[in-house]
Amino acid sequence: MKAIMKRVLKVVMVMALVVISCAGCDPEPPAYSVSKKEFFYSTDNGSSYGNRRIEFEVGKSVYMQLVINVKSDDEKSHDITGQLKIPNVKSVDAHYLKGQKITPNQDDISGFTIYPFNITTNEDWTFFFEFVPNNVETLQMELLFDDPVPDKYDDINTIKIVTGTPKENNDDVEPTKEGE
């Protein structure tokens, strides 16, 4: 009987050690992917948006809509942060579809206006931006996600800022993206 008790005690102690050692183990973190990142622009002061317009006039408001969806492989809700960086613009307005304002940070040294955002995984998030471009240029907007979203999901969206009236027929041209 004593031998059986010793064996049972040893088994219980081993099991307790296994449980204690695994108690500090973190489960594998979820993997993230970006299932949607679309830029849309308005030619009617924000009443409607499309994805074909790429030329805008310097000194006049540009109305832009950005739709993002970050997926997690565990399908749970996780908080994700990121930013949209736009060079050489004056910020007029920025907000989530749900109405919350986005307060931009102005980096005077680099000339970027940086719009930080916080989203939850596994749902569409829509943002609206109104800004005024300062220079005639090819304006590249950088969409950057913070960890844990892999860098390969970061993106650059490009539009042209021109003098005078933009071409009226450029609504049928796809916006350019880096790598195309």
C-alpha positions as CSV (number, residue, x, y, z in Angstrom):
1,M,0.0,0.0,0.0
2,K,2.9,2.3,0.9
3,A,4.5,1.7,-2.5
4,I,1.2,2.6,-4.3
5,M,0.9,5.8,-2.3
6,K,4.5,6.8,-3.3
7,R,3.8,6.2,-7.0
8,V,0.5,8.2,-6.8
9,L,2.4,11.0,-5.0
10,K,5.1,11.0,-7.7
11,V,2.6,11.1,-10.5
12,V,0.7,14.0,-8.8
13,M,3.9,15.9,-8.3
14,V,5.0,15.4,-11.9
15,M,1.6,16.5,-13.1
16,A,1.7,19.6,-10.8
17,L,5.1,20.5,-12.2
18,V,3.8,20.2,-15.8
19,V,0.8,22.4,-15.0
20,I,3.0,25.0,-13.2
21,S,5.5,25.1,-16.0
22,C,2.8,25.5,-18.7
23,A,1.0,28.2,-16.7
24,G,3.5,30.7,-17.8
25,C,3.3,29.6,-21.4
26,D,1.6,32.1,-23.8
27,P,-0.5,30.7,-26.5
28,E,0.7,31.3,-30.1
29,P,-0.2,34.8,-31.1
30,P,-2.6,35.1,-34.0
31,A,-1.4,35.9,-37.5
32,Y,-2.7,39.0,-39.1
33,S,-3.5,39.9,-42.8
34,V,-5.0,42.9,-44.4
35,S,-8.0,41.7,-46.4
36,K,-9.0,45.2,-47.6
37,K,-7.3,48.6,-48.1
38,E,-9.0,50.8,-50.6
39,F,-8.6,54.5,-51.4
40,F,-11.6,56.4,-52.9
41,Y,-11.8,60.0,-53.9
42,S,-14.7,62.5,-54.3
43,T,-15.2,64.9,-57.1
44,D,-18.3,66.5,-55.5
45,N,-17.0,67.7,-52.2
46,G,-17.5,64.4,-50.3
47,S,-21.1,63.6,-51.5
48,S,-20.0,60.4,-53.3
49,Y,-16.7,58.6,-53.8
50,G,-15.1,56.5,-56.5
51,N,-11.7,54.8,-57.0
52,R,-10.8,56.2,-60.4
53,R,-9.9,59.8,-59.9
54,I,-6.1,60.5,-59.7
55,E,-5.6,64.2,-60.5
56,F,-6.4,67.1,-58.1
57,E,-5.7,70.8,-58.2
58,V,-3.1,72.3,-55.9
59,G,-4.6,74.5,-53.2
60,K,-8.1,72.9,-53.5
61,S,-9.5,70.4,-51.0
62,V,-9.1,66.7,-51.8
63,Y,-11.8,64.5,-50.3
64,M,-10.6,60.9,-49.7
65,Q,-12.1,57.8,-48.1
66,L,-10.0,54.9,-46.9
67,V,-11.5,51.5,-46.1
68,I,-9.4,49.0,-44.1
69,N,-10.1,45.5,-42.8
70,V,-7.4,43.6,-40.9
71,K,-8.1,39.9,-40.3
72,S,-6.8,37.7,-37.4
73,D,-6.6,34.0,-38.0
74,D,-8.2,33.3,-34.6
75,E,-11.2,35.4,-35.7
76,K,-11.2,37.2,-32.3
77,S,-11.3,41.0,-31.9
78,H,-7.8,42.6,-31.4
79,D,-6.8,46.2,-31.3
80,I,-4.5,47.3,-34.2
81,T,-2.8,50.7,-34.6
82,G,-1.4,52.3,-37.7
83,Q,-1.0,55.6,-39.5
84,L,-1.5,57.3,-42.8
85,K,1.3,59.7,-43.8
86,I,0.6,62.4,-46.4
87,P,3.4,64.8,-47.5
88,N,3.0,68.5,-48.2
89,V,-0.7,69.0,-47.2
90,K,-2.7,71.1,-44.9
91,S,-5.1,69.0,-42.9
92,V,-8.7,70.2,-42.9
93,D,-10.7,67.3,-41.5
94,A,-10.2,63.6,-40.6
95,H,-12.6,61.3,-38.9
96,Y,-13.8,57.7,-38.7
97,L,-17.1,56.8,-40.3
98,K,-18.5,56.4,-36.8
99,G,-17.8,60.1,-36.3
100,Q,-14.7,60.1,-34.0
101,K,-12.2,62.8,-35.0
102,I,-8.6,61.9,-36.0
103,T,-6.2,64.4,-34.7
104,P,-3.2,64.6,-37.1
105,N,0.4,65.2,-36.1
106,Q,2.4,67.6,-38.2
107,D,6.1,66.7,-38.7
108,D,7.5,70.0,-39.8
109,I,11.0,68.6,-40.5
110,S,9.9,65.9,-42.9
111,G,6.8,67.8,-44.1
112,F,4.4,64.9,-43.4
113,T,1.0,65.1,-41.9
114,I,0.5,61.9,-39.9
115,Y,-3.0,60.6,-39.1
116,P,-2.8,57.9,-36.4
117,F,-5.6,55.4,-36.2
118,N,-6.9,52.5,-34.0
119,I,-9.0,49.8,-35.4
120,T,-10.4,46.4,-34.3
121,T,-9.7,43.3,-36.4
122,N,-12.2,41.4,-38.5
123,E,-14.4,44.4,-39.4
124,D,-14.4,47.1,-42.0
125,W,-13.2,50.5,-40.9
126,T,-13.9,53.6,-43.0
127,F,-12.1,56.9,-42.6
128,F,-12.7,60.2,-44.3
129,F,-10.0,62.8,-44.9
130,E,-10.1,66.3,-46.3
131,F,-6.8,68.0,-47.0
132,V,-5.3,70.7,-49.2
133,P,-2.2,69.8,-51.2
134,N,0.5,72.5,-51.0
135,N,2.7,71.6,-54.1
136,V,2.3,70.5,-57.7
137,E,3.7,66.9,-57.4
138,T,3.0,63.2,-57.5
139,L,1.7,62.8,-53.9
140,Q,2.5,59.5,-52.3
141,M,0.4,58.6,-49.2
142,E,1.9,55.9,-47.0
143,L,-0.5,53.5,-45.1
144,L,1.6,51.9,-42.3
145,F,0.4,49.3,-39.8
146,D,2.2,48.8,-36.5
147,D,3.2,45.4,-35.0
148,P,1.8,42.8,-35.1
149,V,0.6,43.3,-38.7
150,P,3.5,42.3,-41.1
151,D,5.2,45.1,-43.0
152,K,4.2,43.5,-46.3
153,Y,0.7,44.9,-45.8
154,D,1.9,48.5,-45.7
155,D,0.9,50.4,-48.9
156,I,1.5,53.5,-50.9
157,N,-1.3,55.2,-52.8
158,T,-0.4,57.9,-55.4
159,I,-2.3,60.8,-56.8
160,K,-1.2,63.7,-59.0
161,I,-1.5,67.3,-57.9
162,V,-1.6,69.7,-60.8
163,T,-2.0,73.4,-61.6
164,G,-5.3,74.5,-63.2
165,T,-8.3,72.3,-63.6
166,P,-7.6,68.5,-63.5
167,K,-8.5,66.5,-66.6
168,E,-12.2,65.8,-66.5
169,N,-11.8,62.4,-68.2
170,N,-9.4,61.0,-65.6
171,D,-12.1,59.3,-63.6
172,D,-11.7,56.2,-65.8
173,V,-8.1,55.8,-64.9
174,E,-7.1,53.4,-62.0
175,P,-5.2,55.1,-59.2
176,T,-1.6,54.0,-59.2
177,K,-0.1,52.0,-56.4
178,E,3.6,51.3,-55.6
179,G,4.9,48.4,-57.6
180,E,2.5,48.8,-60.6
